[in-house]
Structure formats: C-alpha cells, structure tokens
Amino acid sequence: MQSYGDGDDLSLTFYCKDPDSNQDNECETFYRTDRGSWLVQVKKRGPRVGAQLIGLGEDETFGELSERTMNVFVRKYVREHYGVDLPAGTG
C-alpha cells in the first residue's frame, strides 16, 4: 500500500461524471490525478454503511457511486486504454 501523506498535493483532471446529472455541480465524478491514481466524488453515507466495510483505515473514507457512473467510467477507460468500444450498458 502506498502512502502519500495527507494527499493534498495532487492535481486533478476531470474524467467523467454521472450522465444523468443535468450538468449540476453536485454529482458523482471521476478525476485523474497527476500521479497515476483516481479521485472519485460521491455521496456520503452514514455510520451503518461504514460499519459494513472491511478494513477501513483511519485516513480512508467511503461514498456511494451509481452503476450509471461506473458504466460511463468503464466504457471510457476501456476505449482509451484498449481501443475497444463496449456496448452501452443498462442501469
């Protein structure tokens, strides 16, 4: 596991977001970082959800991401990295 300190020294580039977000600023969004990792903007969930997670570190957090947004991310990632256009998924 890599440690990056407080993680506040990275730069983000927009990658994709929830296609049903109606262009608002409060939506699930993926960003690329300048160090080969990803940052995901998601909706916070409460302690009952957190209690179900395995091995959540003191410096880790969690949120919920829709299948719509994951479908957009996976299709775009596969197209860019493997040159394959996956069919549009449902969900």
PDB file with one MODEL, atoms N, CA, C and O in Angstrom:
MODEL        1
ATOM      1  N   MET A   1       0.842  -1.176   0.000  1.00  0.00           N
ATOM      2  CA  MET A   1       0.000   0.000   0.000  1.00  0.00           C
ATOM      3  C   MET A   1       0.891   1.244   0.000  1.00  0.00           C
ATOM      4  O   MET A   1       1.834   1.339   0.785  1.00  0.00           O
ATOM      5  N   GLN A   2       0.591   2.176  -0.867  1.00  0.00           N
ATOM      6  CA  GLN A   2       1.372   3.396  -0.938  1.00  0.00           C
ATOM      7  C   GLN A   2       0.783   4.450  -0.011  1.00  0.00           C
ATOM      8  O   GLN A   2      -0.434   4.555   0.145  1.00  0.00           O
ATOM      9  N   SER A   3       1.661   5.219   0.594  1.00  0.00           N
ATOM     10  CA  SER A   3       1.227   6.312   1.438  1.00  0.00           C
ATOM     11  C   SER A   3       1.677   7.624   0.820  1.00  0.00           C
ATOM     12  O   SER A   3       2.836   7.763   0.430  1.00  0.00           O
ATOM     13  N   TYR A   4       0.776   8.579   0.729  1.00  0.00           N
ATOM     14  CA  TYR A   4       1.066   9.864   0.117  1.00  0.00           C
ATOM     15  C   TYR A   4       0.911  11.012   1.099  1.00  0.00           C
ATOM     16  O   TYR A   4       0.609  12.128   0.677  1.00  0.00           O
ATOM     17  N   GLY A   5       1.102  10.787   2.371  1.00  0.00           N
ATOM     18  CA  GLY A   5       0.917  11.863   3.343  1.00  0.00           C
ATOM     19  C   GLY A   5      -0.549  12.245   3.407  1.00  0.00           C
ATOM     20  O   GLY A   5      -1.426  11.381   3.403  1.00  0.00           O
ATOM     21  N   ASP A   6      -0.810  13.539   3.464  1.00  0.00           N
ATOM     22  CA  ASP A   6      -2.201  13.979   3.567  1.00  0.00           C
ATOM     23  C   ASP A   6      -2.894  13.995   2.210  1.00  0.00           C
ATOM     24  O   ASP A   6      -4.104  14.212   2.147  1.00  0.00           O
ATOM     25  N   GLY A   7      -2.155  13.770   1.122  1.00  0.00           N
ATOM     26  CA  GLY A   7      -2.762  13.664  -0.199  1.00  0.00           C
ATOM     27  C   GLY A   7      -3.246  14.965  -0.783  1.00  0.00           C
ATOM     28  O   GLY A   7      -3.944  14.965  -1.798  1.00  0.00           O
ATOM     29  N   ASP A   8      -2.893  16.076  -0.167  1.00  0.00           N
ATOM     30  CA  ASP A   8      -3.400  17.363  -0.629  1.00  0.00           C
ATOM     31  C   ASP A   8      -2.494  18.027  -1.657  1.00  0.00           C
ATOM     32  O   ASP A   8      -2.717  19.175  -2.040  1.00  0.00           O
ATOM     33  N   ASP A   9      -1.471  17.302  -2.101  1.00  0.00           N
ATOM     34  CA  ASP A   9      -0.510  17.871  -3.032  1.00  0.00           C
ATOM     35  C   ASP A   9      -0.665  17.324  -4.448  1.00  0.00           C
ATOM     36  O   ASP A   9       0.292  17.357  -5.221  1.00  0.00           O
ATOM     37  N   LEU A  10      -1.831  16.829  -4.803  1.00  0.00           N
ATOM     38  CA  LEU A  10      -2.024  16.286  -6.144  1.00  0.00           C
ATOM     39  C   LEU A  10      -2.874  17.220  -6.993  1.00  0.00           C
ATOM     40  O   LEU A  10      -3.604  18.065  -6.476  1.00  0.00           O
ATOM     41  N   SER A  11      -2.766  17.052  -8.302  1.00  0.00           N
ATOM     42  CA  SER A  11      -3.563  17.844  -9.245  1.00  0.00           C
ATOM     43  C   SER A  11      -4.571  16.940  -9.928  1.00  0.00           C
ATOM     44  O   SER A  11      -4.263  15.794 -10.256  1.00  0.00           O
ATOM     45  N   LEU A  12      -5.776  17.454 -10.143  1.00  0.00           N
ATOM     46  CA  LEU A  12      -6.869  16.668 -10.727  1.00  0.00           C
ATOM     47  C   LEU A  12      -7.206  17.149 -12.127  1.00  0.00           C
ATOM     48  O   LEU A  12      -7.090  18.330 -12.455  1.00  0.00           O
ATOM     49  N   THR A  13      -7.635  16.169 -12.953  1.00  0.00           N
ATOM     50  CA  THR A  13      -8.164  16.454 -14.276  1.00  0.00           C
ATOM     51  C   THR A  13      -9.511  15.740 -14.389  1.00  0.00           C
ATOM     52  O   THR A  13      -9.595  14.537 -14.139  1.00  0.00           O
ATOM     53  N   PHE A  14     -10.562  16.468 -14.762  1.00  0.00           N
ATOM     54  CA  PHE A  14     -11.882  15.872 -14.929  1.00  0.00           C
ATOM     55  C   PHE A  14     -11.797  14.709 -15.906  1.00  0.00           C
ATOM     56  O   PHE A  14     -11.100  14.794 -16.917  1.00  0.00           O
ATOM     57  N   TYR A  15     -12.510  13.616 -15.604  1.00  0.00           N
ATOM     58  CA  TYR A  15     -12.541  12.450 -16.491  1.00  0.00           C
ATOM     59  C   TYR A  15     -13.957  12.182 -16.992  1.00  0.00           C
ATOM     60  O   TYR A  15     -14.192  12.201 -18.200  1.00  0.00           O
ATOM     61  N   CYS A  16     -14.897  11.934 -16.095  1.00  0.00           N
ATOM     62  CA  CYS A  16     -16.291  11.719 -16.489  1.00  0.00           C
ATOM     63  C   CYS A  16     -17.175  11.860 -15.264  1.00  0.00           C
ATOM     64  O   CYS A  16     -16.692  11.863 -14.132  1.00  0.00           O
ATOM     65  N   LYS A  17     -18.493  11.980 -15.505  1.00  0.00           N
ATOM     66  CA  LYS A  17     -19.427  12.115 -14.394  1.00  0.00           C
ATOM     67  C   LYS A  17     -20.734  11.411 -14.715  1.00  0.00           C
ATOM     68  O   LYS A  17     -20.920  10.900 -15.819  1.00  0.00           O
ATOM     69  N   ASP A  18     -21.619  11.389 -13.763  1.00  0.00           N
ATOM     70  CA  ASP A  18     -22.927  10.766 -13.914  1.00  0.00           C
ATOM     71  C   ASP A  18     -23.626  11.364 -15.130  1.00  0.00           C
ATOM     72  O   ASP A  18     -23.844  12.575 -15.172  1.00  0.00           O
ATOM     73  N   PRO A  19     -23.984  10.543 -16.123  1.00  0.00           N
ATOM     74  CA  PRO A  19     -24.620  11.076 -17.322  1.00  0.00           C
ATOM     75  C   PRO A  19     -26.021  11.640 -17.081  1.00  0.00           C
ATOM     76  O   PRO A  19     -26.546  12.366 -17.925  1.00  0.00           O
ATOM     77  N   ASP A  20     -26.622  11.319 -15.953  1.00  0.00           N
ATOM     78  CA  ASP A  20     -27.956  11.833 -15.628  1.00  0.00           C
ATOM     79  C   ASP A  20     -27.905  13.011 -14.669  1.00  0.00           C
ATOM     80  O   ASP A  20     -28.899  13.309 -14.007  1.00  0.00           O
ATOM     81  N   SER A  21     -26.767  13.683 -14.583  1.00  0.00           N
ATOM     82  CA  SER A  21     -26.591  14.727 -13.578  1.00  0.00           C
ATOM     83  C   SER A  21     -27.169  16.077 -13.960  1.00  0.00           C
ATOM     84  O   SER A  21     -27.203  16.971 -13.115  1.00  0.00           O
ATOM     85  N   ASN A  22     -27.618  16.266 -15.171  1.00  0.00           N
ATOM     86  CA  ASN A  22     -28.182  17.537 -15.625  1.00  0.00           C
ATOM     87  C   ASN A  22     -27.207  18.693 -15.470  1.00  0.00           C
ATOM     88  O   ASN A  22     -27.618  19.823 -15.206  1.00  0.00           O
ATOM     89  N   GLN A  23     -25.936  18.421 -15.630  1.00  0.00           N
ATOM     90  CA  GLN A  23     -24.879  19.432 -15.609  1.00  0.00           C
ATOM     91  C   GLN A  23     -24.727  20.164 -14.275  1.00  0.00           C
ATOM     92  O   GLN A  23     -24.091  21.217 -14.235  1.00  0.00           O
ATOM     93  N   ASP A  24     -25.283  19.647 -13.196  1.00  0.00           N
ATOM     94  CA  ASP A  24     -25.100  20.323 -11.907  1.00  0.00           C
ATOM     95  C   ASP A  24     -23.705  20.026 -11.351  1.00  0.00           C
ATOM     96  O   ASP A  24     -22.986  19.175 -11.876  1.00  0.00           O
ATOM     97  N   ASN A  25     -23.345  20.715 -10.318  1.00  0.00           N
ATOM     98  CA  ASN A  25     -22.025  20.550  -9.735  1.00  0.00           C
ATOM     99  C   ASN A  25     -21.990  19.503  -8.637  1.00  0.00           C
ATOM    100  O   ASN A  25     -20.909  19.130  -8.180  1.00  0.00           O
ATOM    101  N   GLU A  26     -23.120  19.029  -8.211  1.00  0.00           N
ATOM    102  CA  GLU A  26     -23.182  18.047  -7.137  1.00  0.00           C
ATOM    103  C   GLU A  26     -23.531  16.687  -7.713  1.00  0.00           C
ATOM    104  O   GLU A  26     -24.668  16.228  -7.602  1.00  0.00           O
ATOM    105  N   CYS A  27     -22.546  16.044  -8.330  1.00  0.00           N
ATOM    106  CA  CYS A  27     -22.806  14.741  -8.931  1.00  0.00           C
ATOM    107  C   CYS A  27     -21.574  13.852  -8.798  1.00  0.00           C
ATOM    108  O   CYS A  27     -20.470  14.324  -8.526  1.00  0.00           O
ATOM    109  N   GLU A  28     -21.790  12.575  -8.994  1.00  0.00           N
ATOM    110  CA  GLU A  28     -20.706  11.605  -8.964  1.00  0.00           C
ATOM    111  C   GLU A  28     -19.745  11.917 -10.116  1.00  0.00           C
ATOM    112  O   GLU A  28     -20.168  12.062 -11.262  1.00  0.00           O
ATOM    113  N   THR A  29     -18.473  12.015  -9.807  1.00  0.00           N
ATOM    114  CA  THR A  29     -17.496  12.422 -10.807  1.00  0.00           C
ATOM    115  C   THR A  29     -16.172  11.705 -10.584  1.00  0.00           C
ATOM    116  O   THR A  29     -15.728  11.545  -9.447  1.00  0.00           O
ATOM    117  N   PHE A  30     -15.543  11.275 -11.675  1.00  0.00           N
ATOM    118  CA  PHE A  30     -14.196  10.704 -11.645  1.00  0.00           C
ATOM    119  C   PHE A  30     -13.198  11.748 -12.101  1.00  0.00           C
ATOM    120  O   PHE A  30     -13.451  12.494 -13.047  1.00  0.00           O
ATOM    121  N   TYR A  31     -12.056  11.796 -11.420  1.00  0.00           N
ATOM    122  CA  TYR A  31     -10.943  12.660 -11.798  1.00  0.00           C
ATOM    123  C   TYR A  31      -9.676  11.813 -11.874  1.00  0.00           C
ATOM    124  O   TYR A  31      -9.495  10.893 -11.075  1.00  0.00           O
ATOM    125  N   ARG A  32      -8.797  12.119 -12.833  1.00  0.00           N
ATOM    126  CA  ARG A  32      -7.454  11.541 -12.870  1.00  0.00           C
ATOM    127  C   ARG A  32      -6.553  12.424 -12.033  1.00  0.00           C
ATOM    128  O   ARG A  32      -6.744  13.638 -11.963  1.00  0.00           O
ATOM    129  N   THR A  33      -5.568  11.807 -11.399  1.00  0.00           N
ATOM    130  CA  THR A  33      -4.587  12.607 -10.669  1.00  0.00           C
ATOM    131  C   THR A  33      -3.277  12.630 -11.458  1.00  0.00           C
ATOM    132  O   THR A  33      -3.093  11.865 -12.404  1.00  0.00           O
ATOM    133  N   ASP A  34      -2.398  13.496 -11.062  1.00  0.00           N
ATOM    134  CA  ASP A  34      -1.107  13.608 -11.729  1.00  0.00           C
ATOM    135  C   ASP A  34      -0.110  12.549 -11.263  1.00  0.00           C
ATOM    136  O   ASP A  34       1.063  12.605 -11.633  1.00  0.00           O
ATOM    137  N   ARG A  35      -0.554  11.597 -10.466  1.00  0.00           N
ATOM    138  CA  ARG A  35       0.351  10.535 -10.031  1.00  0.00           C
ATOM    139  C   ARG A  35      -0.198   9.144 -10.348  1.00  0.00           C
ATOM    140  O   ARG A  35       0.122   8.173  -9.663  1.00  0.00           O
ATOM    141  N   GLY A  36      -1.025   9.056 -11.389  1.00  0.00           N
ATOM    142  CA  GLY A  36      -1.493   7.754 -11.859  1.00  0.00           C
ATOM    143  C   GLY A  36      -2.542   7.107 -10.986  1.00  0.00           C
ATOM    144  O   GLY A  36      -2.622   5.880 -10.923  1.00  0.00           O
ATOM    145  N   SER A  37      -3.350   7.907 -10.312  1.00  0.00           N
ATOM    146  CA  SER A  37      -4.422   7.376  -9.476  1.00  0.00           C
ATOM    147  C   SER A  37      -5.726   8.076  -9.842  1.00  0.00           C
ATOM    148  O   SER A  37      -5.765   8.915 -10.742  1.00  0.00           O
ATOM    149  N   TRP A  38      -6.776   7.723  -9.137  1.00  0.00           N
ATOM    150  CA  TRP A  38      -8.106   8.285  -9.403  1.00  0.00           C
ATOM    151  C   TRP A  38      -8.672   8.877  -8.137  1.00  0.00           C
ATOM    152  O   TRP A  38      -8.405   8.384  -7.041  1.00  0.00           O
ATOM    153  N   LEU A  39      -9.457   9.935  -8.279  1.00  0.00           N
ATOM    154  CA  LEU A  39     -10.218  10.505  -7.186  1.00  0.00           C
ATOM    155  C   LEU A  39     -11.680  10.474  -7.613  1.00  0.00           C
ATOM    156  O   LEU A  39     -12.008  10.801  -8.754  1.00  0.00           O
ATOM    157  N   VAL A  40     -12.547  10.084  -6.705  1.00  0.00           N
ATOM    158  CA  VAL A  40     -13.966   9.952  -7.024  1.00  0.00           C
ATOM    159  C   VAL A  40     -14.779  10.820  -6.075  1.00  0.00           C
ATOM    160  O   VAL A  40     -14.626  10.741  -4.856  1.00  0.00           O
ATOM    161  N   GLN A  41     -15.638  11.641  -6.643  1.00  0.00           N
ATOM    162  CA  GLN A  41     -16.565  12.478  -5.877  1.00  0.00           C
ATOM    163  C   GLN A  41     -17.885  11.709  -5.789  1.00  0.00           C
ATOM    164  O   GLN A  41     -18.500  11.403  -6.811  1.00  0.00           O
ATOM    165  N   VAL A  42     -18.314  11.403  -4.572  1.00  0.00           N
ATOM    166  CA  VAL A  42     -19.515  10.585  -4.376  1.00  0.00           C
ATOM    167  C   VAL A  42     -20.372  11.146  -3.238  1.00  0.00           C
ATOM    168  O   VAL A  42     -19.958  12.059  -2.524  1.00  0.00           O
ATOM    169  N   LYS A  43     -21.549  10.593  -3.086  1.00  0.00           N
ATOM    170  CA  LYS A  43     -22.434  10.952  -1.983  1.00  0.00           C
ATOM    171  C   LYS A  43     -21.990  10.243  -0.711  1.00  0.00           C
ATOM    172  O   LYS A  43     -21.749   9.036  -0.721  1.00  0.00           O
ATOM    173  N   LYS A  44     -21.882  10.995   0.390  1.00  0.00           N
ATOM    174  CA  LYS A  44     -21.522  10.409   1.679  1.00  0.00           C
ATOM    175  C   LYS A  44     -22.642   9.489   2.150  1.00  0.00           C
ATOM    176  O   LYS A  44     -23.819   9.710   1.862  1.00  0.00           O
ATOM    177  N   ARG A  45     -22.250   8.466   2.870  1.00  0.00           N
ATOM    178  CA  ARG A  45     -23.204   7.585   3.524  1.00  0.00           C
ATOM    179  C   ARG A  45     -22.825   7.503   4.993  1.00  0.00           C
ATOM    180  O   ARG A  45     -21.709   7.854   5.374  1.00  0.00           O
ATOM    181  N   GLY A  46     -23.745   7.046   5.804  1.00  0.00           N
ATOM    182  CA  GLY A  46     -23.585   7.121   7.251  1.00  0.00           C
ATOM    183  C   GLY A  46     -22.861   5.961   7.910  1.00  0.00           C
ATOM    184  O   GLY A  46     -22.333   5.073   7.241  1.00  0.00           O
ATOM    185  N   PRO A  47     -22.847   5.989   9.244  1.00  0.00           N
ATOM    186  CA  PRO A  47     -22.087   5.013  10.024  1.00  0.00           C
ATOM    187  C   PRO A  47     -22.589   3.571   9.893  1.00  0.00           C
ATOM    188  O   PRO A  47     -21.801   2.637  10.039  1.00  0.00           O
ATOM    189  N   ARG A  48     -23.874   3.374   9.624  1.00  0.00           N
ATOM    190  CA  ARG A  48     -24.364   1.992   9.453  1.00  0.00           C
ATOM    191  C   ARG A  48     -23.747   1.364   8.216  1.00  0.00           C
ATOM    192  O   ARG A  48     -23.420   0.178   8.222  1.00  0.00           O
ATOM    193  N   VAL A  49     -23.584   2.151   7.148  1.00  0.00           N
ATOM    194  CA  VAL A  49     -22.915   1.646   5.947  1.00  0.00           C
ATOM    195  C   VAL A  49     -21.431   1.446   6.245  1.00  0.00           C
ATOM    196  O   VAL A  49     -20.857   0.415   5.894  1.00  0.00           O
ATOM    197  N   GLY A  50     -20.815   2.430   6.892  1.00  0.00           N
ATOM    198  CA  GLY A  50     -19.395   2.341   7.221  1.00  0.00           C
ATOM    199  C   GLY A  50     -19.055   1.127   8.060  1.00  0.00           C
ATOM    200  O   GLY A  50     -17.984   0.543   7.894  1.00  0.00           O
ATOM    201  N   ALA A  51     -19.949   0.733   8.961  1.00  0.00           N
ATOM    202  CA  ALA A  51     -19.710  -0.421   9.824  1.00  0.00           C
ATOM    203  C   ALA A  51     -19.644  -1.728   9.039  1.00  0.00           C
ATOM    204  O   ALA A  51     -19.113  -2.721   9.536  1.00  0.00           O
ATOM    205  N   GLN A  52     -20.176  -1.737   7.820  1.00  0.00           N
ATOM    206  CA  GLN A  52     -20.167  -2.946   6.993  1.00  0.00           C
ATOM    207  C   GLN A  52     -18.885  -3.096   6.168  1.00  0.00           C
ATOM    208  O   GLN A  52     -18.648  -4.144   5.567  1.00  0.00           O
ATOM    209  N   LEU A  53     -18.072  -2.059   6.142  1.00  0.00           N
ATOM    210  CA  LEU A  53     -16.846  -2.092   5.350  1.00  0.00           C
ATOM    211  C   LEU A  53     -15.761  -2.858   6.078  1.00  0.00           C
ATOM    212  O   LEU A  53     -15.685  -2.834   7.306  1.00  0.00           O
ATOM    213  N   ILE A  54     -14.923  -3.538   5.314  1.00  0.00           N
ATOM    214  CA  ILE A  54     -13.835  -4.330   5.873  1.00  0.00           C
ATOM    215  C   ILE A  54     -12.542  -3.534   5.782  1.00  0.00           C
ATOM    216  O   ILE A  54     -12.121  -3.146   4.692  1.00  0.00           O
ATOM    217  N   GLY A  55     -11.919  -3.293   6.913  1.00  0.00           N
ATOM    218  CA  GLY A  55     -10.599  -2.695   6.935  1.00  0.00           C
ATOM    219  C   GLY A  55     -10.528  -1.234   6.516  1.00  0.00           C
ATOM    220  O   GLY A  55      -9.557  -0.833   5.876  1.00  0.00           O
ATOM    221  N   LEU A  56     -11.522  -0.434   6.855  1.00  0.00           N
ATOM    222  CA  LEU A  56     -11.488   0.991   6.535  1.00  0.00           C
ATOM    223  C   LEU A  56     -10.441   1.663   7.415  1.00  0.00           C
ATOM    224  O   LEU A  56     -10.564   1.670   8.640  1.00  0.00           O
ATOM    225  N   GLY A  57      -9.413   2.228   6.787  1.00  0.00           N
ATOM    226  CA  GLY A  57      -8.324   2.862   7.521  1.00  0.00           C
ATOM    227  C   GLY A  57      -8.729   4.204   8.089  1.00  0.00           C
ATOM    228  O   GLY A  57      -9.707   4.811   7.654  1.00  0.00           O
ATOM    229  N   GLU A  58      -7.969   4.656   9.060  1.00  0.00           N
ATOM    230  CA  GLU A  58      -8.224   5.955   9.700  1.00  0.00           C
ATOM    231  C   GLU A  58      -8.206   7.099   8.692  1.00  0.00           C
ATOM    232  O   GLU A  58      -8.918   8.089   8.860  1.00  0.00           O
ATOM    233  N   ASP A  59      -7.390   6.964   7.643  1.00  0.00           N
ATOM    234  CA  ASP A  59      -7.270   8.025   6.645  1.00  0.00           C
ATOM    235  C   ASP A  59      -8.117   7.754   5.395  1.00  0.00           C
ATOM    236  O   ASP A  59      -7.909   8.390   4.363  1.00  0.00           O
ATOM    237  N   GLU A  60      -9.066   6.818   5.479  1.00  0.00           N
ATOM    238  CA  GLU A  60      -9.925   6.471   4.343  1.00  0.00           C
ATOM    239  C   GLU A  60     -11.360   6.901   4.603  1.00  0.00           C
ATOM    240  O   GLU A  60     -11.784   7.063   5.747  1.00  0.00           O
ATOM    241  N   THR A  61     -12.087   7.080   3.526  1.00  0.00           N
ATOM    242  CA  THR A  61     -13.499   7.425   3.616  1.00  0.00           C
ATOM    243  C   THR A  61     -14.259   6.596   2.590  1.00  0.00           C
ATOM    244  O   THR A  61     -13.656   5.782   1.891  1.00  0.00           O
ATOM    245  N   PHE A  62     -15.559   6.786   2.487  1.00  0.00           N
ATOM    246  CA  PHE A  62     -16.363   5.999   1.563  1.00  0.00           C
ATOM    247  C   PHE A  62     -17.552   6.814   1.104  1.00  0.00           C
ATOM    248  O   PHE A  62     -17.926   7.806   1.730  1.00  0.00           O
ATOM    249  N   GLY A  63     -18.137   6.385   0.008  1.00  0.00           N
ATOM    250  CA  GLY A  63     -19.332   7.009  -0.529  1.00  0.00           C
ATOM    251  C   GLY A  63     -19.998   6.045  -1.490  1.00  0.00           C
ATOM    252  O   GLY A  63     -19.478   4.963  -1.760  1.00  0.00           O
ATOM    253  N   GLU A  64     -21.128   6.434  -1.993  1.00  0.00           N
ATOM    254  CA  GLU A  64     -21.887   5.576  -2.900  1.00  0.00           C
ATOM    255  C   GLU A  64     -21.796   6.110  -4.329  1.00  0.00           C
ATOM    256  O   GLU A  64     -21.922   7.312  -4.563  1.00  0.00           O
ATOM    257  N   LEU A  65     -21.576   5.209  -5.269  1.00  0.00           N
ATOM    258  CA  LEU A  65     -21.417   5.537  -6.673  1.00  0.00           C
ATOM    259  C   LEU A  65     -22.430   4.726  -7.471  1.00  0.00           C
ATOM    260  O   LEU A  65     -22.519   3.512  -7.291  1.00  0.00           O
ATOM    261  N   SER A  66     -23.196   5.370  -8.347  1.00  0.00           N
ATOM    262  CA  SER A  66     -24.227   4.654  -9.104  1.00  0.00           C
ATOM    263  C   SER A  66     -23.640   3.783 -10.201  1.00  0.00           C
ATOM    264  O   SER A  66     -22.514   3.999 -10.649  1.00  0.00           O
ATOM    265  N   GLU A  67     -24.403   2.812 -10.621  1.00  0.00           N
ATOM    266  CA  GLU A  67     -23.998   1.961 -11.738  1.00  0.00           C
ATOM    267  C   GLU A  67     -23.913   2.768 -13.030  1.00  0.00           C
ATOM    268  O   GLU A  67     -23.093   2.461 -13.895  1.00  0.00           O
ATOM    269  N   ARG A  68     -24.751   3.798 -13.173  1.00  0.00           N
ATOM    270  CA  ARG A  68     -24.684   4.672 -14.368  1.00  0.00           C
ATOM    271  C   ARG A  68     -23.296   5.265 -14.527  1.00  0.00           C
ATOM    272  O   ARG A  68     -22.706   5.222 -15.607  1.00  0.00           O
ATOM    273  N   THR A  69     -22.787   5.818 -13.440  1.00  0.00           N
ATOM    274  CA  THR A  69     -21.475   6.466 -13.486  1.00  0.00           C
ATOM    275  C   THR A  69     -20.370   5.444 -13.706  1.00  0.00           C
ATOM    276  O   THR A  69     -19.430   5.706 -14.456  1.00  0.00           O
ATOM    277  N   MET A  70     -20.468   4.282 -13.064  1.00  0.00           N
ATOM    278  CA  MET A  70     -19.466   3.234 -13.280  1.00  0.00           C
ATOM    279  C   MET A  70     -19.465   2.782 -14.734  1.00  0.00           C
ATOM    280  O   MET A  70     -18.399   2.550 -15.302  1.00  0.00           O
ATOM    281  N   ASN A  71     -20.653   2.652 -15.354  1.00  0.00           N
ATOM    282  CA  ASN A  71     -20.734   2.250 -16.765  1.00  0.00           C
ATOM    283  C   ASN A  71     -20.015   3.261 -17.655  1.00  0.00           C
ATOM    284  O   ASN A  71     -19.277   2.875 -18.561  1.00  0.00           O
ATOM    285  N   VAL A  72     -20.228   4.552 -17.399  1.00  0.00           N
ATOM    286  CA  VAL A  72     -19.560   5.587 -18.189  1.00  0.00           C
ATOM    287  C   VAL A  72     -18.051   5.484 -18.002  1.00  0.00           C
ATOM    288  O   VAL A  72     -17.295   5.541 -18.972  1.00  0.00           O
ATOM    289  N   PHE A  73     -17.614   5.333 -16.754  1.00  0.00           N
ATOM    290  CA  PHE A  73     -16.184   5.238 -16.463  1.00  0.00           C
ATOM    291  C   PHE A  73     -15.548   4.043 -17.168  1.00  0.00           C
ATOM    292  O   PHE A  73     -14.533   4.191 -17.848  1.00  0.00           O
ATOM    293  N   VAL A  74     -16.137   2.867 -17.011  1.00  0.00           N
ATOM    294  CA  VAL A  74     -15.560   1.651 -17.588  1.00  0.00           C
ATOM    295  C   VAL A  74     -15.513   1.738 -19.111  1.00  0.00           C
ATOM    296  O   VAL A  74     -14.493   1.403 -19.714  1.00  0.00           O
ATOM    297  N   ARG A  75     -16.592   2.179 -19.739  1.00  0.00           N
ATOM    298  CA  ARG A  75     -16.619   2.279 -21.197  1.00  0.00           C
ATOM    299  C   ARG A  75     -15.551   3.250 -21.705  1.00  0.00           C
ATOM    300  O   ARG A  75     -14.856   2.953 -22.676  1.00  0.00           O
ATOM    301  N   LYS A  76     -15.420   4.401 -21.057  1.00  0.00           N
ATOM    302  CA  LYS A  76     -14.421   5.382 -21.476  1.00  0.00           C
ATOM    303  C   LYS A  76     -13.008   4.858 -21.240  1.00  0.00           C
ATOM    304  O   LYS A  76     -12.142   5.003 -22.104  1.00  0.00           O
ATOM    305  N   TYR A  77     -12.769   4.260 -20.095  1.00  0.00           N
ATOM    306  CA  TYR A  77     -11.449   3.725 -19.762  1.00  0.00           C
ATOM    307  C   TYR A  77     -11.035   2.632 -20.751  1.00  0.00           C
ATOM    308  O   TYR A  77      -9.910   2.646 -21.250  1.00  0.00           O
ATOM    309  N   VAL A  78     -11.922   1.700 -21.034  1.00  0.00           N
ATOM    310  CA  VAL A  78     -11.621   0.605 -21.961  1.00  0.00           C
ATOM    311  C   VAL A  78     -11.362   1.152 -23.366  1.00  0.00           C
ATOM    312  O   VAL A  78     -10.454   0.685 -24.053  1.00  0.00           O
ATOM    313  N   ARG A  79     -12.150   2.134 -23.794  1.00  0.00           N
ATOM    314  CA  ARG A  79     -11.941   2.743 -25.118  1.00  0.00           C
ATOM    315  C   ARG A  79     -10.563   3.394 -25.194  1.00  0.00           C
ATOM    316  O   ARG A  79      -9.839   3.196 -26.170  1.00  0.00           O
ATOM    317  N   GLU A  80     -10.197   4.164 -24.178  1.00  0.00           N
ATOM    318  CA  GLU A  80      -8.911   4.872 -24.191  1.00  0.00           C
ATOM    319  C   GLU A  80      -7.707   3.947 -24.039  1.00  0.00           C
ATOM    320  O   GLU A  80      -6.676   4.176 -24.672  1.00  0.00           O
ATOM    321  N   HIS A  81      -7.815   2.919 -23.221  1.00  0.00           N
ATOM    322  CA  HIS A  81      -6.668   2.070 -22.919  1.00  0.00           C
ATOM    323  C   HIS A  81      -6.556   0.835 -23.804  1.00  0.00           C
ATOM    324  O   HIS A  81      -5.460   0.303 -23.981  1.00  0.00           O
ATOM    325  N   TYR A  82      -7.672   0.370 -24.361  1.00  0.00           N
ATOM    326  CA  TYR A  82      -7.645  -0.867 -25.131  1.00  0.00           C
ATOM    327  C   TYR A  82      -8.225  -0.709 -26.534  1.00  0.00           C
ATOM    328  O   TYR A  82      -8.188  -1.656 -27.320  1.00  0.00           O
ATOM    329  N   GLY A  83      -8.754   0.451 -26.863  1.00  0.00           N
ATOM    330  CA  GLY A  83      -9.298   0.689 -28.191  1.00  0.00           C
ATOM    331  C   GLY A  83     -10.553  -0.101 -28.504  1.00  0.00           C
ATOM    332  O   GLY A  83     -10.853  -0.362 -29.669  1.00  0.00           O
ATOM    333  N   VAL A  84     -11.288  -0.483 -27.467  1.00  0.00           N
ATOM    334  CA  VAL A  84     -12.499  -1.282 -27.634  1.00  0.00           C
ATOM    335  C   VAL A  84     -13.698  -0.470 -27.204  1.00  0.00           C
ATOM    336  O   VAL A  84     -13.717   0.090 -26.108  1.00  0.00           O
ATOM    337  N   ASP A  85     -14.717  -0.404 -28.079  1.00  0.00           N
ATOM    338  CA  ASP A  85     -15.970   0.256 -27.723  1.00  0.00           C
ATOM    339  C   ASP A  85     -16.933  -0.773 -27.183  1.00  0.00           C
ATOM    340  O   ASP A  85     -17.447  -1.604 -27.931  1.00  0.00           O
ATOM    341  N   LEU A  86     -17.179  -0.722 -25.895  1.00  0.00           N
ATOM    342  CA  LEU A  86     -18.130  -1.636 -25.274  1.00  0.00           C
ATOM    343  C   LEU A  86     -19.543  -1.162 -25.567  1.00  0.00           C
ATOM    344  O   LEU A  86     -19.778   0.039 -25.699  1.00  0.00           O
ATOM    345  N   PRO A  87     -20.487  -2.091 -25.672  1.00  0.00           N
ATOM    346  CA  PRO A  87     -21.879  -1.670 -25.870  1.00  0.00           C
ATOM    347  C   PRO A  87     -22.397  -0.927 -24.648  1.00  0.00           C
ATOM    348  O   PRO A  87     -21.954  -1.173 -23.526  1.00  0.00           O
ATOM    349  N   ALA A  88     -23.325  -0.031 -24.869  1.00  0.00           N
ATOM    350  CA  ALA A  88     -23.923   0.713 -23.762  1.00  0.00           C
ATOM    351  C   ALA A  88     -24.606  -0.247 -22.817  1.00  0.00           C
ATOM    352  O   ALA A  88     -25.359  -1.122 -23.244  1.00  0.00           O
ATOM    353  N   GLY A  89     -24.346  -0.086 -21.528  1.00  0.00           N
ATOM    354  CA  GLY A  89     -24.947  -0.957 -20.530  1.00  0.00           C
ATOM    355  C   GLY A  89     -26.267  -0.382 -20.057  1.00  0.00           C
ATOM    356  O   GLY A  89     -26.614   0.761 -20.354  1.00  0.00           O
ATOM    357  N   THR A  90     -26.974  -1.181 -19.332  1.00  0.00           N
ATOM    358  CA  THR A  90     -28.209  -0.705 -18.713  1.00  0.00           C
ATOM    359  C   THR A  90     -27.922  -0.398 -17.275  1.00  0.00           C
ATOM    360  O   THR A  90     -26.971  -0.927 -16.699  1.00  0.00           O
ATOM    361  N   GLY A  91     -28.723   0.439 -16.692  1.00  0.00           N
ATOM    362  CA  GLY A  91     -28.563   0.719 -15.269  1.00  0.00           C
ATOM    363  C   GLY A  91     -28.396   2.131 -15.061  1.00  0.00           C
ATOM    364  O   GLY A  91     -28.245   2.574 -13.923  1.00  0.00           O
TER     365      GLY A  91
ENDMDL
END
